[in-house]
Amino acid sequence: MNNELLTKTKMSEIVGWSEANGRRWVKHFKDCIPTVTSKNKVMYTSESLRIMMFLKKMNEAGLTIPEIKKIIDIEGIPKNEKEELRLIEKYRQDPIHNEFDEKIKGTIPSTGEMMIPYLEIIKDGEAYSASEITEELVEYFKLGEEQRLMKYENTSDIIFLSRVRSVRYSLKKENYIEEVNKLTYKITNEGKELLNESSSEIKEEIEELEKVVDPLTIVKEKLTDLTNELADNLLKQLRNVHWVKFEDIVVELLTEMGYGDGQVTQRTNDEGLDGVIKEDKLGLDNIYVQAKRYAANNSVGRDVVQSFSGALDGKGARKGVFITTSYFTEGAKKYAERLESKKIILIDGIELSKLMVAHNVGVDINHTFVVKAIDYDYFKDE
């Protein structure tokens, strides 16, 4: 990459996003993407472009904007291609990680179990990035993919990362570690002294540390409750809208999610297809959409999904999204999973409403809360 300054439009074009989609990603990650001012215009650098391309790769690996934000909060922005590949492979989404499993959750180390290993990893007094410490914890506890990526039930929070964040907050608040730069930590003298205490004293201190609660955790829990309530109310609205409006909504949602430019197909003789998303400007690779506004107890069975699959064949298409306000039967899910020549994604009413909330479709911002942090660059010498 050279030192040429880029406009937001040009940068989006190079990354492979439409102008609107690129603008949306810049807005969400403005704190991570560097800018310069040239001739009273905000311009972007080669480093800006690298970060945007990294974000696109994370999105293509199955991660949503909120999930990518949480990962960056824990790991920071990767500094080179090697770190990018490591993060992409580490957090790449796989269907096996999407379903909550109580047994797997039970094998993930608790905050108390991670306190001392966290300090041991940095006991040499050197500064370590959050991602380095997290990676060492994974190795220390010999965690597999499912343990690293398992999410809490009905949330997008990764259990292991949430616990690492809690450990870090507790140790920092009690002055056992200090943050020397953004997401960079080193052990304090108090931390070293704790490692030299007797096992009984360490146990007592860990019990006290476990009682320390990050206020952000409480806020996030309450926000999750509010989001779930909003999603439930949103789903009720969706079941009552006109079917024409419903088709418009699902196409708008998929467009906002960054899959391309979408449009609703003709209302009659649509051959079982309600919308199409053009992943590129020429329409060389299209995603076709089926939208069914059903009552809560009216399931979508295998036969309906199979009919949608046939409609895709009629278009020579390989990708489809079937969205409903109700739910899919097990037969329908298994049929979609077993398809080999094409990919059909099934989105039920619960997931649909949560996606709309996450991507600001059909909802307004009621309150905004800003949490500030130290700008470490501000205190560096020029």
N, C-alpha and C positions, 0 to 999 in steps of 0.2 A: 504493500500500500504506500502511496506517495503522500506528500504534505498538502495536496490540493484541498482547499476548503469546499465543503459541499452544502447545498441547500437541503432542507428537510425533504423536499420532493425528490431531488437527485439521489439522496441517500436511500430513501425508500425504494426507488427504482432499482438501484444496485442490489439491495437486499432481496428484492423480488416481491415486495409488497405494493399494493395500491397506495396512492398518496394518502387516502383517508385512513387506511389501516396502519401505515407507517406513523402518521400523526398520532393515532391512538396509542401506539406502543411508546412513542417518545413522551407523551403526556404521563403515562403510568410509570415510566422509569427515568424521569427527568433528573432525578438526583444522582443517577448512575452514569448518565450520558454527558460527556463534557461538551461545552460549547465555547465559541469565541465570537467576539463582536467585530465585524468588518464592515466599514462604511454604513454604520448604524443598523446593520442586519445581523441577526443571530445565525451563525454558520456552524457547521459540524466538521470535525477533524477525522483523520484516518482511524484514530482510537475510538471515536464515536461510532464509526462504521463497523469496526471490529466488534464492539459491544452489541450493536444492533443485530449483527449476523449471529452472534452467540445466543441472543434472546430468541431469534427465529429457530435456531437449532434445538433449543430447549422446548419451544412450543411444538416443533415437529416430533419431539420425543414423547409427546403426549401430556405435557405439563401446561396448566392454565396460568394466566397472569398472576392470580393470587398465590398459586403454588410456587411460581418462580420468585416472587417477591420474598416469600418466607425462606426459600433456599438461599437467596442472596443475603438476607438478614443474618443467616447462620454462617455462610461460607465466604461472603464477600464476592466481588467481581473477579473472575479468574484473570491472571496477568498474562497468560500466553496460551497458545493452542493446546499444549499438553494438559494444562489445568482445565481448559474448556472440555476436552474429551473426557477427562476424569469425571467432571461433574455431570456431563450428559449421560455417561454410562452408569454413574452412581444412582441417578434419580430417574432414569428412563422408566416410563410408566409401562406396566405390564398388567393384564387383567388379573393375574393371580394376587396382585397387591391391592386391588380395589375393594375386595370384600373383607370386612373386619372378621378377625378370628381370635376368640378369647384365649385359645391355647397358645397361639403365637405371641399374643400380647404378654402372656405370663412368662415367656422366655426372654423378654427384653429387660435389660438391667434397669433397676429403679434409680431414682435420683440419689438415694442413700448409698447404693452400691457403687455409684460412679464418682462420689466425692473424692475419695482418696486416690483412686487411679488417675483422676483428672490432675491432681496435684503432683503425683509421681511422674507423670508425663513431662511436666515442665519444671521439675525440681532443680534442674541445672542452672536456673536463673536467667536463661535466655528468653527472648521474646518469641512467641509462637502465634501464628494466625489461627483464627477460630477453626478454619477448615483443616489445618494440620492436626489440631488437637482432636477434632471429631474423628478424623481418619485413624488416629492412633487408638482412640477408644473402641472403634469398630474392630481393629486388629486385636486389642487387648481382650475383648470379650468374645472374639471369634464369631461375630455376627454374620448371618447369611443375608441374602437379599430381602427375604420376606421380613426378617426382623428389623432391618434398616428402613424399609419403606412402608411398613404397615401403618395405616392411619387409624385414628380414633373413629369410632362408629358415628356415622352421619356428619362427619366434618372432613375438611381437607388437611387437618393437622397431622403431620407424621409423628408418631408416638416417640420414637427415639430422639428425633431432633428437638421436640418439645421438652423432653427430659434433660437433654444436654443444655438447652437454654436455661432451664430452671437451676441446674447445677452451677452454671456460670454466674447467674444472678446472685445466688446465695453466697458463693465463695467471694464474689466481688464485694457484696454488701458488708460482709463480715471481715473484709480486708485481708483475705487469704490470697487473693490475686488482685492485680491492678491492670486496668486497660491503658496501655502505653500509646496506642494508636487505634484508629478505627478497626474494631474486630481483631485486635492484636493484644495478647495478654502475656504477663509474666508473673511468677510466684513472688510473694512478698516475704519478708522475714518471718512474719506471723505464720504464713503458710508452711515455711520450712520447719518452724518450731512445732507446728501441729503434727507433721510427719514423724517427729521424734518423740511424741508423747506415747504413753502406754496404751495398749489396746483398749483398756476400759475407758480411759479418758477420750480416746478417739471416738469410741462408740457413743459416748455421751454427747460429744460435740456434733457428731453427724445427726443425732436425733434432734438437736437444736437447729442445725442447718436445714433440716427437712421441714421445719415449721416456718421458715422464711418463705414468704410468698411474693412473687413478682406482681406488683399492681397491674402490669400489662396483662398478666394471665387472667386476672379477675375480669378486667375490661373485655378481653377477648371472649371469655366464657359468656358474659352477658350479651355481647354482640352476636355470638352464635345463637343464643336463645332468641334474640330479636329477629335475626335473619331467618331462622326456622319458622317463626310465627309469620313473618312476612311472606315466605315461600308458600305456606299453607293457604294464606288468604289470596295470594296471587293465583294459585291453582284453581281456587273456587271461581275467580273471575274468568279464567281461561275456559272453564267448562260452560260458561254462560255466554261467551261472545259468539257472534255469527261465524259460521264456518269459513266464510270469505276472509273475515278479519283474522281468523286463526291462522290461515295459510300465510297471510302477510306477516304475521308475528314471527312464525318459525323461520321464514326466509330471512327476515331482518336479524333475528338472533344469530343464525349461522354466519351471516355477513359480518356482524359485530364481533364474532368469535375469531374472525380473521381467516376464514376458509376461502374467501374470494368475493367477487361481486355477484349478488344473487338477484333473482327475479322470479315472480310467480308465473307459472305456465298459464295458458288459456284456460278459462273457467270451464269450458265444455270440451268434450272429446280430448281430454288430457292424457288418455292412455294410462290412467292410474298413477300419474306423476303430477304432483302439485307445485313443484318448484325446481329450479336448477341453480346451482352455484358454479360460476365459472372460475376455476382456480388460476387461470391465466387469461390475459386480455383477448386472445384469439379463440378461447373456448376449446382448446385442444384436449383438456382434461376436465370433465364436468362431474359434479356430484349432484345426483338427483334426489329429490325430497318427496316423501309421502307424509301427509299430516292428517291425523284422525282425531277430531274433537269428540271424545266419547265420555259418557258418564263414568263415575268412579268405579262402578261394579261391572262395567261392560269391557271385558278383557279383549285383547288382540291375540288371536290364535295363530297357529302355524299356517293355516290356509291363507290368511290375509297377507302374512309376510311372504309366503311363497308366491302369491299373486304379484306382489311388489317386485320380487326377484325376477319374475317373468317379464314385467314391464321394463326392467333394466336391460334384460337381454334384447328386447325390441329396439332399444337405443344403442346397443353395443357398448353399454356402460359397465364399469367395474366398481363403481362406488355409489352407495346409497345411504340415506339417513331416514329412518322411519321414526316419526315423533307422534306420541299420543298423550292425551290428558288422563288416560286410565293406566293400564299395566299390561305387560306381556305374559302369556302363559309360558310354562317351562318348555313346552314343545316348540313354541315360537323362538325362544332364546337358543335352544339347542340347534334348531334348523339354521339360524343365522350364524352360529359359531362354526358349524360344519362346512359352510360354503368355502370352496377353494378358488373358483375362478373369479370371484368378486367379493367385496367387503360391504356388509350391511351393518350399520350401527343402529341399535335400538335405544331410544330415549323415552322413558316413561314419564308420567306426570310429575312425580316428585323430583326427578332429575331435571326435567324441563324448567320447572319453576325456580330451582336453585341456580340453574345456568342463567336465567333471565335476571335474577338478582345480581349475580356475579358480574354480568356484562351490561348492567344498567339498561335493560330493555323492559319497558312497562313500569318502571319505578322512578321515583324522584329522590333526591338527597334531602333528608329531613334535618339532620344535624351533622356537623363536621367537627371532629375533635383532632387537634394537632398535638402530637407528642414530639418534643424537641430533644436533640442530642448534641453533644459537643462537636464542634467543627474543628478537628485536630489540625487541619491544614492552616487554619487561621493563626495558630500559635507558632507556626514554623517561621524561621528566619527567611527573609527574601533572598 
